[in-house]
């Protein structure tokens, strides 16, 4: 069980020579997710050796160009690469209409099925739930309808306490699956060995939360409580908090306050405004509130084991 997050792009507004808009590649419990798809995402995927074919689910936070203008290009490339497997796209209402219209006009019809999951709820909801991962929305506050996403590993079976199991020669290897599933064991003598004696608790499921773009929104704290890794936008330094409020973005200290109040393990800052040439101040300001704060940078990988 682990989380591996590759930052493909982490700047706001327009692409620049060495700055790419938002996109992230998340590997969690054998799933491979793409989160947002700003312009240039494909190039970054190539550069940082992110496998196109592994992605079956794409999550788009909102319909501002720096978060989804790369989507149509990626879909077209997947078609050129001969993809046949179904692709799931999660995003705000109208993402289906916009995408299919572009495919139609450019005659770039995908040869693989695309399932659109359009979101409109202003309350958190489960949008993906399988045997490995659950994904919930995190309603955010921006100029248009926007969601963050919370990715949660499914709990693994219990671990076998082999030293204790060896105390019972009657227990066969064939019983191991039942033990890991939480069942007690009935011995031939009639003695019942409680499952708690034969198992060790599994590792706590890991969680990653993605929050971009959003104004300061303290009521998301309960959704983020104790997450292992949080990405939260920090478009401006704190001296521009008036501009952040006007544009419905967050500052470094606001992002760090969210992380501190939610007791998260690690914070990643990103979505930097182009007005800043040196982003090191973002880290310094955030760490004054929440020590374990780090900067998103293209190609940087964050791992949680």
N, C-alpha and C positions, 0 to 999 in steps of 0.2 A: 504494500500500500504506500503510495507516494504521490506527490504533486510535482509536476515540472512545468513551469510557465516560461515561455519564450516571448520576450517583448519584440514585436516586429516594427511597431511604430508607436510613438508616445507624445507627439506634439499636436498642438491645436491648429485649427484653420487650414492654411494651405501647405502643400508639400514644399520643401526647400532642398537645397543641395545635400545637406546632411541631416535633414529633419523630416520624418515621415508621420503622417496622421495615424490615428489610433488603430491598432490591430494587435491581437495577442493569440498565441497558440498554446492551448492548455492540454496537458496529458494528465489524466486522473483515472486511476483504477482501470487501465487498459482502454479508456476512451480517448479520442483525439478531437478536440473541439477548436473551432475558430471563433474568436470573439471580436466583433466589429471587423470591418474590411475597408479601411480608408484607401484612397488612391495610392498605388505603389505596393500594395500588400503582396501581390504575386512576386515582384522583384525581391522583396524582403524574404519571402518564403524560400526562394531559390538561394539567396545569399546565405541564409542561415540553415539550409538543408532541412526544411520542414516538408514532410511528405504530403503532396497534394492528395494522393489516393487514400490516405488514412482518414481524411476528414469526411464524416457523414452528417455532422450537425454544425450549423453556423448560427451564431446568436448576434443579432444586430440591436444595439441599444436604442437608436433613434435615427430619424431620417434627415440628419444634417450630413452634408457631403463628405466631411472629413471622417465620417464613421461608416459610410457605405458606398461611396462612389467606386470602390474597387470591386464590388460584388459582381456586376455584370461581366467584367473582364475575366474574373475567376471562373464564373460559370461557363463562359465561352471556351476558356482554356481546358476545363475539365472535359468538355465535349470533344475538343480536338485531340485530347489524350485518349479518347475512346472509352470514357467512363460509361458504365451501364448500371451501376448500383444507385439506388435511390439516395437523394440528398434532401435533408430536412433543413429548412430555413425558418428561424424564429425571429419575429420582429414586429414593429407596429403595424396597425391597419394601413392598408394601401401598399405595403411592400410587394405583395403579389402583383398588383396591377402595374406598378412601376417597372418591375423586373420583366414581366411577360411582354409589356409594351416594347421595351428596349430589344428584347430577343426577336420580337416579330418584325419591327422596323428594320433591324440590321440583318434579318434572315439568318439569325444565329441560333435556330431552334435546338435546344438541348436534346440529345438523343437518349437521355436518361431521365427517369421520373423525378420531379421536384415536388416535395410536399411543403407547402407554406403553412406556418402556424402563426396566424396574425393575432396580436395581443392588443387588448383595449382596457383591461381591468386596471383600476387605480389601487387595488389591493394586491398584496402578495399572493401568488398562486403557483401551484406545482405545474410545470409545463413539460417535464420529462421525468419519467420514473421507470427504470428498468432494474435488472438484477445487480447492476454495478453502481449506478449513480442516480441521484435525485437532483433536479435542477428547479429552483424557485426564482420567481422574479423579485426584484427589489425596486418598488416604485420610487422614482426620483423626481426632482423638481427642476425643470428646465423650461426653456422657451417653447418647446413642443413636447409632445408625449414621449417620455423616456423611461426605460427600465434598466436597472442593473441586474446582475444575475448571481445567484448563490449556488455553488456546485458542492454537493455533499456525497462523499463515498458511502456506499452501503456497508453496513457492519458485516465483518467477516465471521465465519464460524468460530467457535471457541477453539483454543489451542489445547492439544493433548498434554496432560501432566504425566509424562512417560515414567518418571521415577515412581509416582504413586501407582500407576497402572501395573508396573512390574511386581507390586505387592500382591497382585491377584493373578496367578498363573492361569486361572480359568478364563480370563478375558482374552478373547481371540482377536486377531487383527480385523476380522470381519465385523467386529463390534465398533471399530473406530469411527466410522461415519455416524453411527447413532450417538456415540459419545459426543462428537463434535457438534451434533445437532441439538445437544442439551438433554439427552435422555439418561435416566438412571439405568444401572445394569443389574439384572437379576442373576445371581450366581446359582449353580446347580444345587447348592446347599439351602437355597431359599433366602439367603442374605441379599439385601438390596444395598448396592453401593451407590450413594448419592453422586450425582453428576458433578457437584461442586468439588468432590474429592479427586475426580479424575481429569479435571480440566483447569486451564488457566484462562483468565479473561482475554478476549481478543484486543488488539490494539485499537484505540479509539479512532473512529472514522475521521479522516481529514476533510477540511472545508476551505474553499476558496471563494472570495466575494469580489465582484467587479462592479465598481461604481463610477460611471462616467457617462454623460456630463450631468452635473447637478449643482444647485445652490446648496448652501449649508442646510442640512435637513436632519436635525437631531432625532426625529422619530424613527429613523431607520436603525438606530442603535440596537434595539432588541433582535432584529433580524441578523445582525452582525456579531452578536454576542459570542465571544471566545473563538472566532474563526482563526484558522492557522495562518492565513495569508489574505490580506486585504489590499486591493488596488483601489485607490480613491483619487479622483482628479484633484489637481491643485494648479489651476490655471495661473493664479497670481500670487505674489508675495503678499504679506499681510498689510503692507502700506497701501495696497490697492484694493482693500476690502470694499470700498464704495463702488468701484468699477465691477468687482466680482458680483456684488448684489444687483447692480444694474443689468449685467449680462447673464445673470443666473448661473454663475460658476462659483467655485470654492477657492479659498486661499489655503496656503500650506498649514497655517495654524488651525484652520477649521477642519481640514482633513485629519490632522494629528489629534484634534480634540475628539473627533468621531472614533478614531482608533483607540484612544485612551479610555473613553467612556464605555466602549464595547469590549474592552479587555482583550483585544486581538493580539495575536502573537507577533505579527510582523506587518508593517505598512509599506506599500510601494506608492510613490508619488508619480504623477504624470500629467499629460495634457498641458504642457507648458506653453504659455503665450509666447509668440514670436518676438515680443519686445525685449525678452531677456537673452543676452548673449552668453551669460555664465549661469548655469543652473545650480551651481554648488550652494548658493544661498537658500535654495528650496530645502535642501537636506538640513542645513544648519537651523533654519527657523522651525522646521517640523520637529527636530530632535530636542528643541527647547521645551516641547510639550510632551512628545512621545519618543523615547530614546531609540526604539528599534524601527526607525524610519529610514527608507532607502529610496534611491532615485531609479526610475525606469529609464533605460537607455536602449536604443536599437541593438538587438543581438544579445542583450543581457538575459541570463537564465536564472530563475529563482527556483530552488528545489526545497521541498519539505518532505522529510522521510518519516 
